[in-house]
Amino acid sequence: MKVRRFEWAGATATATAVREWSAEAEPPVEVDSIGGLVREGGDAALLALTRRYDVSDGEISSLRVEPAEAAAALAAIDGGLREALETAAANIRAVAAAQLGEERRVDLPQGHSVRLREVPVGAAGLYAPGGRAAYPSSVLMTAVSAQAAGVERIVLATPPGPDGKVHGVTLAAAALCGIEEIYAIGGAQAVFALAYGTETIEPVDVVAGPGNAWVQEAKRAVYGTVGIDSLAGPSELMVIAGHDTEPEWAALDLCAQAEHGDGALVVAAVELHVLDAVAEATAGFAAERPGVSATAPLALVHVPDSSDAVDLCNAFAPEHVEIFEEDASLLAERITTAGCVFAGRWGATAFGDYAAGSNHVLPTGGAGRFTGPLGPGAFRRRISVVEIDHGAAASLAPVVEEIARAEGFSVHAESAMIRR
């Protein structure tokens, strides 16, 4: 890891300095050319891009993965793994179901009503990272949320490995969720294909799921053509370390997130010796574990007190935050921008990454200031149903006339007044 200490300069200034430093090594990403190739070339362009970026040791001739292949993969996995996937899916489903809104009716003084109801989108495109690694957990997080929302058509895109095949565990998770429309495509080209469609792939209404910088930039580019969940990029973790923090536990949590790649890692500690102990343990663990990114940025911040640590968290808006404090639950109530908060020494982020039931598709890069975790709401849209009778129309028409004429829309005023 690359490590830097930051002097306390107030919550906002310190958070900004850490963000700017952690983003210094990120290469520029441009996806417009890929989008153009997919829109113009369709299936042929997707196959060419997949051969260029993903398949090096095998061949791929079809974008579609047949449901029978996924079913066979599910039947072939170890029984313990299947049980673990089923437990995780059940927990994710329970939390997702709790987020569904009920239909509501508002009766207003003029005698009319506005009824609010939610309906699922028609089709959801899910992205699960892949290639040289498998992410069945991302399949569960996205698919279960879309199913809880009531989406009828669910499409999974995930990159094949160098041999041209999607990893068996990823396919097993898809089969466990009952997904039958699976495509072996990844990266920005997968997002563009889901949004715009090709000869083989019908376009969807919403694209959701985590991915690298290319995937996130593609999601940004297609927003407006389709909906997106959020910009869930490289993993982030902030640790608020109190005096009773177990340095080894915190260090393992930081190293675990650095397995995802070069995300931002931050330790905010009130006591300097705690900060030093966590930094030393993290360096030791990282050196012994080859899967930990050598260039993941670890920022160390000596904060005046735990209240300042919370302020720093709210200014930084991390994807995950862990609170190693005796009053963790009280501090957690004050955190308003983190994607997911783990309150107390037992709550490692890894639980949320896999099986706690909370969703691991979370806002990164400070997006927690305006969005939250993936849930059924990403796949649903609200419809307003307005019911106005003659009495309500007579009461509301003069109000509409006044405002419409003030805005220069006289026909709006006539449209309302004719109903008096």
N, C-alpha and C positions, 0 to 999 in steps of 0.2 A: 504494500500500500504506500501511497504517497501521503505524508503527514505534515500538517502545518498547525501551529498554535495561533490563536487569534486573541488579541487583547479586547477586553470588554469595552464597547463603544456605544452601548445602548442596544436595545433589541433590534430595531429596524436596521441600523447601520451595520451591526455585526452580521445579521442574517444576509444582508445584501452583499457584504464582503465575502462571506462563505459561498453564496450562490455563484458569484462572479469567478471566484477561484476554482470551484469544482467544475465549472463549465469551460475552463480554459482549454482543456485537452480534447474537447469534443470536436470532431471534424465536421466541416460544413456538409449539409445533406441537401441534395437537389433531386426531386422525384418527378418533375414535370415531363422530362423526356421519357421516363418509363410509362407514365400515364398516357402519353401520346402514342407510344408503341402498342399498348394494350387496346386503346380505343380504335386504332386504325387496323391493327393486325389480328385482333381477336385471339382465337385458340392457338393459331400458329405462333403468334408473338409470345403467348404465355409459355408454350412448350420451349421455345428458343431461350427465353429468359430463365426458365427453370433449369435447362441444361447448362446455361452459363453460370448461374449462381449457386445451384444446389447439387445437381447430379454430376459426380465426377468419376465414379467407379462403376456405373451401371447405365441403364438406358430407361427412358420414360417415353411412352408413346400415347398415353391417355391421361387426361387430367382427372377423370373421375375414378374414385376408389369404390368398388362395388360393396354393397352392404354385407355380402357373404364373406368378404375378406375381413371386415371388422368383426363379424360374429365369430369367425374362426379365431381371431386374435383374442377375443374375450374368453373363449373356451380354453385357450392355451395358457393363459397367465396363471401364475401361482395362486393357490387358494387363499393364502394370507393376504396377498396384494388385492385380490378381488374383494375380500371382506373389508379391507381398509378403504378401498374406493367406494364401496357401498355405504360405509359409515360416514365418510366425508360427504358424499352426495346427500345422504339423509339430513345431516346437519345443515348443509347449505340450503337445502329445500325448505327446512323449517324456518330458517331466518328469512329466506326470500318470501315465503308465504305470509309472514307477519308484516311485510311492507306493502301489501296490496291495499289500495284505497277502496273504501265503500262509496257507492253512489250517494250524492248529497243533493238536497233540494233547499233552495233559499227562497223564502216568501218575502216579498218586498212591500213597503207601505202603499205603493200605488195600486196594488191589487194583482200584480203579475208575479211570476216565479221564474227562477233560473235554476235549471237542473244540471248538475255536473256529474258526468260519468266518464269512465276510462275504458278504452278499448285497446286491444293489442294491435301492434303493427302486423301487416300481412306476412312479411318475411324478414328474418334476421340473419345476417352474415356474421359468423363467429370466426375469430382468428386465434389460433393457438400456435405459439412459437414451436419450432422443431428443427429439423435438419440433423445436426450431429447429436442433439440431446432430445429427450422426450418430455413433454409437459402435459401429462394426463390431468393434472390438477387444474390447468387453465381450461381444459375442455369441460370439466365439471363446473367450474365457477361461472362460465358463460352460458353453457347449455341449460343448467338447472334454473338459472335466472330467467332465461328466455321462455322455458317451459312453464315456470310459475306465472309468467306474464300472460300466458295463453297463446303464444305465437304458434301458428299452424305450420309454417314452413321454416325450418331451421337448417342452415347451410354451414358446414365447417370447412374452412380452408387452413391447411397446415403444410409446411414445406416437407418434401421428401428428403431422405438422407442421401448420402453420396451414391448409394446403390439404386436410387430411384424409387425406393419404397418408403411409405410412411411408417414410422416406428410402431411396432405391435402394441405397445402399452397405450399409445395415443389412440389407436384404433379401438382397443378394448374399452377405453373410457367412453369413446363415441358410441360404441355398441351398447354399453351399460345405460347410456342416456337415451338410447333409441334413435340416434341420428343416422339417417340413411343417405343423405346427400353430402358426400365428402369429396373434396378436391385436393390433390397433391400439388399445391402451389403455395408459395410463401412470399414474404417481402412486400414491397410496395405494389408489385404487380398483382398480388392477391387482392389487396384492398381495391385497386382500380377495377379489377374484374368483377368483384362483388358489387361495386357501386354502379358500373356502367353496363355490365353483362358482356357475354361473348356468344359465339354460336352454341356453345355447350352450356354456359352458365346464365341463368336468368338473373337479372339484377334484384337486389334486396332493398329493403327500406331503411335498415339500420345496420351499421357495421360496428362491432364491439370486440374487445379483447386486447390483451397486452402485446407488446412487440418492441423491436428495436427502434432506433431513430428513423429509419426508412419507413417503417410501418406507421409510425406516428405522424410523420410529415405527409404521407399519403392520406391518412385519415383527415388531417387538416385540409388537404387539397380537395377532397371529395365532399366535405361538409357543406351542406346546402343542396347538393344533389341527393344525398342520403343523410340521415342522422348518424351521429356517432355517440359513443358512451362518454369518453373523455380522452385526454392525451396521456395514456399510461405508459410512460417510458421507463428508462433505467431505474432500478430499485433504489430507494432511499430509506434510511433509518436514523432517527435521532434518539439518543439515550440520555435521559435526565438521571444523572448518577448522584445518589445521596450518600450519606456517611456510612450506611450499612450495605452498600452495593457489593456484591460478589464480583470482583474484577474479572475472574475467569468466565463467569456466566455472561457478563456484558460483552466480553471480548469474543466469545463464541457467537453471540448474536450478531455482532458487527461482521465477523468473518463470514457468517452464513449469508448475509445479504450481499457481501462482496463476491460470493459465488455467482451471482447473477451478472456480474460485469462491473463496469465503471460507474456505478451510481454514487450519489452523495451520502457520506456517512458523517455523522456529527455526534460528538460527546459534549454535553454541557454539564459541568460539575461545580458544586459550590465550594468543595474543599480541594485544594491543590493536590494533596497526596492521593486522593481518590482518582483524580484525572490522570496523574502519573501512573498509578497502578493499572488502570484500564488500558492506557496507551501501551504500557510494557507488555501486558498479557496479550493484547491484540497483535502486537508485532511478533511475539513468540509463536502464537497459534498460526498466524498467516504464513510465517516462514516454513512451517512444517506441513502445510496443507496446499498442495499444488493447484487445487481448484479455486483458491482465493485469488481474485484479480490483483496483480502486482501494482496496478496503476489506479485502483479505486481510491478516491480522495477521502482522507479521514481528517476532519477538522476538530480541533480540541479547543474548547472555550471555557475559560474560568469565569463563571458567573458570580455576581455578588450574593445572591440567595436563590432559593427555589422559585420564588415568585418571578424573578428575572428570567429563570430558565423557561418558565411557562410563557412569558412574553416573547422570548426568543423563538420558541416553538411556534407561536401564533404568527410571528413575522416571517418565519422560514417556510411554514406550511409543508412539513415533511409528509412523505407517503405513510410512513409508520413512525410512531413514537413509543418508546418504552420508558416507564417511570419506575425507577428503583428507589422509592421513598416510602417511609412508613405511612404517610398520609397520601398515598398514590391516588386513591379514589377521589379525594377532595381536589387534588391538583388536576385530575383528569376532567373534572367538571368544568374547569376553566379553559381547557384547550378547545378551540373552536375551528381550527383550520386543518388539522392532521387528517389524513385519509382513514387511519385506524389507530386507536390508542390502546395500548396494553398496560393496564394498571396493576402494578405489583410485581414482585420478584419472580413469580412463577409464570408470568405471561410472556414467553418468548414469541417473537414475530413468526417463527416457524410454525407455531400452532395455527395462526391465521393464514399462513401460506397454503396450508393443506386441509385441515380437518376441524377447525373450531366452529365453522359455520358462517363466519364473517367472510366477505368476498375479498380475494386477493387482487382483483383488478381495481386499482386505486389511482387517484390523481397524483402525478409527480410534477417536478419542476415548478412548484409553487401553485399548481392549479387547484389545490385544496382550498384556496381562498374563495372559489366560486363553484366548485363541484365536489362530489363525494364518491363513495364506493359504487361499483356496478351493482345494480339490483333490477328487479322487474320493471321499475319505472323507466329504465332506458329503452324498454321495448313496448311501452304503452304510451298512448296519447290521450289527452283530455278533450272531451267534446262538451260544449255548452248547448243545452236545449232551452230555448226561451219560449215561454208560454204567456201571451198577452191577450187578455180579453178586451171587449169594447170599453169597459170602465177604466181599465189600466191605460189603454191607448189614449183615452180622452185626458187622463191625468198627466201622462208623460209627454204628450205632443207639444205643449207649450215650452216645456223644458228643452226638448230637442230643437225646437224652432229657434230659441234664443241662442243656443250654442252653435248651431249650424250656420245661422246668419252671421254670427261673430267670426266664424271661420271662412265666410264667403261662399258657403255651399247652400244656395237658396233652394235647390231642388231637393236636397235632404230635408229641408224644413217643410216643403210642400208634401213630400212623401209621408211625413209624420202627421201633418195637420189634416190631411184628407181623411184620416181615420178617426177624427174627433166625432 
